[in-house]
Amino acid sequence: MDYSKMGGAKQPKNTPKHAEHNAYGTDKTPYGKKDPKAELLARMKAAAKKGK
């Protein structure tokens, strides 16, 4: 009996079972679009001030 032909196909190794919702290359986060560090720091400082 050839057991290799029974059941579903095996999933390739080291691959995720699903795609990440925030993966690069999607509409939400396209390739090459990174926020500048200065903009990030400004947002962080504004959030810190808002919390006080």
Secondary structure, DSSP 8 states (H G I E B T S, - for coil): --GGGSSS----TT--SS--TT-TTSSSS-TT----HHHHHHHHHHHHHHH-
